Amino acid sequence: MVAIADHLGFDRFAVTGGSGGGPHALACAALLPDRVVRATCLVGLAPLGSSRLDVDSWLAGMDAENVEEFGWTMAGEEILSVELQREYALMVERVALDPAALLDGFDLSDSDREALAHPELMQVNRESIPELGVNGVWGWVDDDLAFARPWGFAVGDIAVPVLVWYGKVDVLVPPAHGEWLAAHVPGCVVKVDGSGHLGSDPEQEITQNLLWLRDGTPPPDSR
């Protein structure tokens, strides 16, 4: 992130990360306090392990498909890489037939099913999923392994303003993760959404997040 910001000439910047990007946004907030002005962790994972969420609590409420993936993660890189390559091939097949079926097999909330059927998101998935693993699934592998290992920083050390935003009916990153982060990221602003992992009104939610990142304006109904 520092290399990219330096290349673009950004001295100070805000950072947002959703889902698996949430921990990376928190890492920037914790480790780049002189560069990051604000951060958002949007439906992001909580840390796993000692003094953090234990395995049972970390997996509680997750859809069985996600639990299986993290089982491969715990089994190690060799098994994980083979299984994710297989999963990637299936995703490409599903999206070619129907982009809204990207997460078929998951017991998703109604709001997530509606989001996946939105024409703009269908177009994004139709175009992006085939590119996801065109050079292999190693980025996906690395992310899964990183989630399950010590993060290299403590969220309690974060000293820049952070918005923790999570969904009440999320089965990909369950509310317990957001609740843990809300309780452990110092002074964070917390937004609890009634929807699932993908939100319900992207235009409104993106606008609210950008207002937070740019101006520090908390989203409505946050605390």
N, C-alpha and C positions, 0 to 999 in steps of 0.2 A: 504493500500500500504506500509506503514511503517513496519507493522508486517511481511508482505511477504518479503520485502527487508532485514529486519533484520534476518529473518530465513535463507535466502539464502546467507547472508554475504555480501550484496551489500551496500556499504556506499554511493556511488553516482550512479545514473542511469538515463537513458532517458525513456520517456514514450510516447506512441502513443495511440490515441483513434479515432476510426472511427464511423461516424453517431452518435448514441446515446452515444457512448464512448467518443466523442469529449469533452463534458462538464466535464467528469471525468478527462481526461487528463489535461484540463485547470485548474481544481481544484488542481491537484498535482503541476502544475507549480506555481500556486498562493500561495499555502499553505505549500509547501515543498521546498522553495528556496535553502535551505542548502543541499538538497539531489538530486534534479532534475537538470540535466545538460542541457537538451533540451527537448522540447515536440513538438508533432505534433497533431493538430486538423484537422482530415481528414473528409471532408464533414460533419462537426459537427454542431449541433444546436447552435443558439445564445440564450442568455437569454431573457425571456419574462417578461414584466411588466413595472412598473414605471422606467423611465429613460433608458429603454431598448427598444426592439422592441415592439410596441403595438400589440394587438391580431390580428388585420386585417393585419398588415405588416408581422407578424410572420407566418400567415397561407397563405399569398398570394403566389400563384404559386405552392402550395402543391396539390398533387393528392387528389381527393375527398375521397379516402379510408383513407388516413392519416388524413384529416380534420375531418372525422367522428370519428376516434380513439381519437383525441384530444378533440372532443366534449364529448365523454364518460369520458375522464380525467377530464374535467371541471365539469362534473356532480358528480364526487366523486368516492371513492374507491369501494363502493358496486356495482354500475352500471358498472364501468370499469372492475372489476374482472370477472363479469359474461360474459361480452361481449368478453373479451380477451380469456377466456376459450373456448368460442364458436369459436372464430377465430383460436385458436390453433388447435382445432379438425379439422377444415376445411383445415388448412395448412398441417396437417399430411396426410389427405386424398389425397390432390393434389400432394404432393411430392411422395407418394407411387405409383401414376400413372405416374407422369412425373415431376422430380425435376425441370425442366426448367419452370414449371408452378407455381412455388412458389408464385409469385406475380401477378397471373392472376387476372384481374379486375382493375389493375393499368394501367394508361396511360403512360407507360414508354418510355424513349428515345430508339432509335434504339441500342445505345451502351449498355444500360442496358439489353435489350433483348438478345443481342449477348453474354453478359457476363453470363447471367443465363443459356444459352445453352452450355457454355464451359464445356467439360467433367469433368474437375477437380472440378469446382464449383458444378456441378450436383451431383458429388459423395459426396462432403462435405454436401450439403443440404439433400441428401438422408439419410446420416448417422446421421446428427446432429439435424435436425428438430424434429424427434420423441423424442429426448432426451430433447428438449427445455423446455417442461412443464411436464416432467415425475413426478416431485414432486409438480406440481402446477405451476401456471403462476405468482406467487407473485413477482419474480424478475422483470418481465416485468411490472407488475402493479407499483411496487416501482419506476422503472425508469421513466415511464410516469408521475407519480405524481411529481417526483423530477424536471423534465424538466419544469413543469408549475409553480413551486414555486420559491421563491428567492433561489439562489444557495449558499448563505453563504459566498461569496467572490465577489469582483469586478474584472473583467478582467483587468481593468486599473491598478490594483496593481501587475500584473504579472511582474517580473523582470528577468526572465530567457528567453533565446531565444526560440521562438515559430514559427513553420511553420503552417500557415493557408492554407489549400489546399481544394479547392471546385470546383464543376463542373458547367459549364454554363447551362446545360440542365437537371439538377437534379430536379425531381419532388417529391422526398421524403424529402430532406432538400434543399429547393430552394436556388439559388445564393444569395438572399438577406441576408441570415444568414451569409454566408461567407463574403459578403461585409461588413456587420456590424462588424464582428469580425476583419476583416482586418483593419477597421478604428479605432478600440478601444483597441486591444491588443498592448501594447506599443512595438514599434520596431520590429514587427513581419515580417517574410518573408512570401510572399504571392505567391501561385501558383494557377493559374486559369486554369483548364483543360477544354477542349472542349467537354468532355463526360458527362455522367450522374453520378448517385450515385455510381456505381460499377466500374468506370474507364473503360479503354479500353485495357490496356496492363499490367496485374498484375505483370509479372516478372520485367518489367522495372520500374513500379511505386513502388513496394516493395523495389527494389534495391535503387532507388532514396531516398526513405524515410529513409532507414537504413543508407545510407551515410550521410544524414542530422543528424540523431540521434546520430551516432557514431562520426562523424568528423565535423559536422557543415557545410557540403557542401550543398549549396542551390541547389534545382532541376533546370534543364535547364529551361529557360524562366520564372523564378520566378522574383519577384521584392522586 
